[in-house]
Amino acid sequence: SQITMTAALGFESFLVMRHGASPFSSAGDSSEETSNSSYSDSCGKDANGKHRLGCYFCNDVVAPTDVIST
């Protein structure tokens, strides 16, 4: 139920990743089944059925780059 932030800095780019439980997951049960369902919930839909922003590994995400030189 802990959250970890990873930041990678370059000369003209950066990448920030959030690791950890979904904000909507329950913190009470720590069984493997619950952790697997929490992982899939973090990459899916919220309680209202709307699509949520997924994690870095669930989406095809590219880090920001230098837009001035392109």
Backbone as CSV, one residue per row, in Angstrom:
resi,resn,N_x,N_y,N_z,CA_x,CA_y,CA_z,C_x,C_y,C_z
1,SER,0.808,-1.192,0.000,0.000,0.000,0.000,0.854,1.260,0.000
2,GLN,2.161,1.123,-0.184,3.023,2.298,-0.231,3.215,2.744,-1.672
3,ILE,3.515,4.006,-1.852,3.705,4.577,-3.178,5.152,5.027,-3.315
4,THR,5.743,4.768,-4.470,7.110,5.166,-4.754,7.122,6.009,-6.020
5,MET,7.902,7.064,-6.018,8.060,7.907,-7.205,9.484,7.739,-7.718
6,THR,9.637,7.561,-9.026,10.936,7.457,-9.658,11.069,8.603,-10.644
7,ALA,12.173,9.320,-10.577,12.402,10.428,-11.503,13.729,10.217,-12.216
8,ALA,13.717,10.374,-13.536,14.928,10.286,-14.338,15.094,11.609,-15.070
9,LEU,16.227,12.256,-14.863,16.469,13.569,-15.461,17.568,13.481,-16.505
10,GLY,17.352,14.145,-17.626,18.353,14.241,-18.675,18.651,15.702,-18.941
11,PHE,19.435,15.979,-19.973,19.756,17.365,-20.298,18.528,18.117,-20.788
12,GLU,17.727,17.491,-21.646,16.570,18.168,-22.222,15.290,17.359,-22.057
13,SER,15.288,16.389,-21.176,14.092,15.563,-21.008,13.983,15.097,-19.563
14,PHE,12.820,14.603,-19.215,12.607,14.053,-17.890,11.527,12.989,-17.966
15,LEU,11.483,12.140,-16.957,10.475,11.101,-16.867,10.173,10.871,-15.398
16,VAL,8.909,10.910,-15.029,8.485,10.647,-13.655,7.503,9.493,-13.695
17,MET,7.756,8.468,-12.875,6.885,7.296,-12.829,6.362,7.106,-11.417
18,ARG,5.101,6.747,-11.300,4.482,6.453,-10.004,4.299,4.952,-9.909
19,HIS,4.799,4.371,-8.832,4.651,2.944,-8.577,3.849,2.786,-7.297
20,GLY,3.028,1.787,-7.222,2.306,1.531,-5.985,0.849,1.241,-6.217
21,ALA,0.124,1.185,-5.133,-1.285,0.831,-5.172,-2.105,1.910,-5.853
22,SER,-3.183,1.485,-6.458,-4.133,2.406,-7.065,-4.767,3.261,-5.981
23,PRO,-5.108,4.512,-6.268,-5.757,5.346,-5.251,-7.107,4.802,-4.816
24,PHE,-7.715,3.936,-5.643,-9.020,3.385,-5.313,-8.944,1.991,-4.709
25,SER,-7.728,1.421,-4.558,-7.615,0.070,-4.021,-7.739,0.087,-2.508
26,SER,-8.182,-1.041,-1.955,-8.327,-1.143,-0.500,-6.991,-1.510,0.112
27,ALA,-6.689,-0.955,1.269,-5.413,-1.202,1.935,-5.529,-2.281,2.992
28,GLY,-6.705,-2.856,3.184,-6.907,-3.805,4.262,-6.353,-5.183,4.009
29,ASP,-6.565,-5.750,2.821,-6.171,-7.116,2.526,-4.925,-7.094,1.664
30,SER,-3.916,-7.882,2.020,-2.677,-7.882,1.260,-2.445,-9.224,0.579
31,SER,-3.488,-9.964,0.260,-3.334,-11.247,-0.402,-2.910,-11.041,-1.846
32,GLU,-2.393,-12.102,-2.471,-1.913,-12.004,-3.847,-3.051,-11.703,-4.810
33,GLU,-4.219,-12.292,-4.569,-5.366,-12.047,-5.437,-5.777,-10.580,-5.396
34,THR,-5.764,-10.005,-4.208,-6.123,-8.593,-4.068,-5.095,-7.703,-4.747
35,SER,-3.807,-8.033,-4.612,-2.787,-7.197,-5.239,-2.871,-7.282,-6.750
36,ASN,-3.208,-8.463,-7.290,-3.364,-8.584,-8.736,-4.565,-7.797,-9.226
37,SER,-5.671,-7.843,-8.495,-6.845,-7.086,-8.917,-6.600,-5.589,-8.764
38,SER,-5.833,-5.173,-7.761,-5.509,-3.753,-7.600,-4.654,-3.275,-8.759
39,TYR,-3.727,-4.129,-9.218,-2.884,-3.759,-10.350,-3.728,-3.591,-11.601
40,SER,-4.663,-4.527,-11.842,-5.502,-4.400,-13.027,-6.455,-3.222,-12.900
41,ASP,-6.919,-2.907,-11.684,-7.785,-1.746,-11.484,-7.043,-0.450,-11.767
42,SER,-5.738,-0.409,-11.455,-4.984,0.821,-11.670,-4.779,1.095,-13.151
43,CYS,-4.965,0.084,-13.987,-4.791,0.249,-15.425,-6.125,0.244,-16.158
44,GLY,-7.229,0.336,-15.450,-8.523,0.194,-16.088,-9.434,1.374,-15.930
45,LYS,-10.586,1.120,-15.309,-11.622,2.134,-15.174,-11.844,2.469,-13.705
46,ASP,-12.376,3.660,-13.444,-12.673,4.060,-12.074,-14.044,3.538,-11.659
47,ALA,-14.506,3.935,-10.480,-15.773,3.452,-9.939,-16.964,3.878,-10.788
48,ASN,-16.831,4.962,-11.552,-17.912,5.446,-12.411,-17.885,4.826,-13.802
49,GLY,-16.915,3.946,-14.065,-16.807,3.305,-15.368,-16.041,4.105,-16.400
50,LYS,-15.468,5.247,-16.000,-14.692,6.073,-16.928,-13.260,5.555,-16.988
51,HIS,-12.639,5.683,-18.156,-11.255,5.255,-18.302,-10.342,6.188,-17.522
52,ARG,-9.387,5.587,-16.809,-8.418,6.356,-16.040,-7.073,6.290,-16.728
53,LEU,-6.208,7.242,-16.399,-4.847,7.214,-16.898,-4.148,5.995,-16.314
54,GLY,-3.596,5.165,-17.151,-2.941,3.947,-16.698,-1.513,4.200,-16.273
55,CYS,-0.877,3.154,-15.821,0.511,3.263,-15.391,1.434,3.299,-16.611
56,TYR,2.686,3.554,-16.384,3.671,3.670,-17.458,3.744,2.389,-18.281
57,PHE,3.669,1.234,-17.605,3.815,-0.037,-18.290,2.535,-0.474,-18.998
58,CYS,1.377,0.072,-18.630,0.109,-0.280,-19.278,-0.125,0.527,-20.545
59,ASN,0.521,1.642,-20.677,0.327,2.520,-21.831,1.609,2.598,-22.641
60,ASP,1.470,2.970,-23.887,2.628,3.187,-24.737,3.049,4.641,-24.561
61,VAL,3.895,4.894,-23.572,4.251,6.252,-23.180,5.682,6.553,-23.611
62,VAL,5.892,7.738,-24.150,7.223,8.198,-24.519,7.542,9.409,-23.659
63,ALA,8.743,9.452,-23.133,9.154,10.573,-22.293,9.221,11.853,-23.115
64,PRO,9.005,13.010,-22.483,9.111,14.288,-23.194,10.511,14.482,-23.770
65,THR,10.570,15.080,-24.933,11.860,15.323,-25.581,11.982,16.794,-25.951
66,ASP,13.091,17.144,-26.544,13.352,18.524,-26.940,12.505,18.871,-28.161
67,VAL,11.468,19.679,-27.976,10.568,20.026,-29.074,11.094,21.195,-29.903
68,ILE,12.089,21.908,-29.398,12.625,23.061,-30.121,13.456,22.607,-31.319
69,SER,14.195,21.522,-31.180,15.088,21.085,-32.251,14.372,20.299,-33.339
70,THR,13.113,19.946,-33.162,12.414,19.151,-34.182,11.601,19.981,-35.117
